[in-house]
């Protein structure tokens, strides 16, 4: 799934992994229609990305003619022609163009960054020609990928050259993970978006934490992936941060009570121990695996209207987690997705009301309080 921030009001759209589609390509073709009908989501906006944002891809397997895709069955090599065959079968609303984004390790030099830009532009030109000849894709929008690693000159060249092509939007690729320093990442994003037309959306992959999302929106990014709530769920955690800049008094008390739970009876110290055990854990979540929730019969988050919070308690979800019940992930995913969607609703309202700075202050303050 992908979520919208910035000026584009699409609430969310769904993504399809190409490694999954490759396995079902023959069957999808038999449906003689877009994958949205095949998947039972006729009203959803389908966006196809090249890689799974949750799983890092090994480096060193792309060539001038092929890009490697990775899945549970291993590696598959895909040419631009094969890539467009997949698009014709899926008929997505939006799709990322095939590209060489293998520069995210932080070790790639200027020469490798230049090669990634050259290859990606070559792939883009081929795919645009094939799209023009494909009746099935006349209603689909292709996003050109901005590559170049951490080399500013190559990033700017990629942005300028891609903007010359008839693409419907832009993917800011190569910023996922922690290999690139935060300051470098933000400066590159701001420099790249300044070169792109404002009337076409910009998607970024691999950025999902609320504070990072807000920093990217300030620098011109419009659309984000929703892999973050999935990662939080996989850790057995629940999102509990507040994003309401104008709560009513009762809602304020409920939210503060939920947040202050972390600091009651030594909970801050307990949470620090959990964070050390799982370094990926963020300040925006609580770990319901923690034993202190064994007899906590309150909702996951006070004031939340999701099914999980309305019907179940922290103690129940804790029990499901420690007994490895599959229902734990289902309930947590319900809560985390609804909370994350609510956050992006607040982002759009803040942009509309010119209050993004207040929302950013609220989110950053919570992050600092819990660190």
Secondary structure, DSSP 8 states (H G I E B T S, - for coil): -EEE-TT----EEEEEEHHHHHHHHHHHHHT-S-HHHHTT-TTS-EEEESS-TTS---SS---SSEEEEEETTEEEEEEHHHHHHHHHHH--SEEE-----TTTTS---HHHHHHHHHHHHHHHHHHHHHHHT-GGGTT-EEEEEE--TT-HHHHHHHHHHHHHS--SEEEE-S--SSSS-HHHHHHHHHHHHHTS-TTSEEEESS--SHHHHHHHHHTT--EEE-HHHHHHHHTTEEE-----TT--HHHHHHHHHHHHGGGGGGHHHHHHHHHHH-TT--TTEEETTSGGGTT--S-SSTT--SHHHHH--HHHHHHHHHTT-HHHHHHHHHHHHHHHHHHHHHHHHHHHTT-HHHHHHHHHHHHHHH-
